[in-house]
Amino acid sequence: MRVGRHISVIAGLFCFPAGGHAASQCTFTTECYEGEICQETQFELTFRAGTGGPFEMELVTDAETIGVAVGGTGEFAHLAGMTESGFYVLTLASADGAARFTAHLADGPQAITYLGTCEVGQ
């Protein structure tokens, strides 16, 4: 798939113009570590057009940039990718921008889930 098609998929899900390569900001306010009670947090990530190659969309966090594949329906988008540190999934709801970001980390192994919202095309 090409960058334009990835952006078109996201644009179709969230009804924003696909012109340009706008980045989208996600803000998470709840963090849930595997086996522990969820807590408040302030975690952000961006998803944007990538640099090419097999992963032409990226999730960008403070820790790393993750090349992702895009899928979904008219109601939800799923962006998933893998690095040496683990497997990552961002799920977005088109109705209200609700978002869940899950990191399945090789260290442990352990899983961390973040709950929040995304604003597409900011």
Salt bridges, closest charged atoms under 4 A:
GLU56 OE2 - ARG2 NH1 3.74
GLU58 OE1 - ARG48 NE 2.86
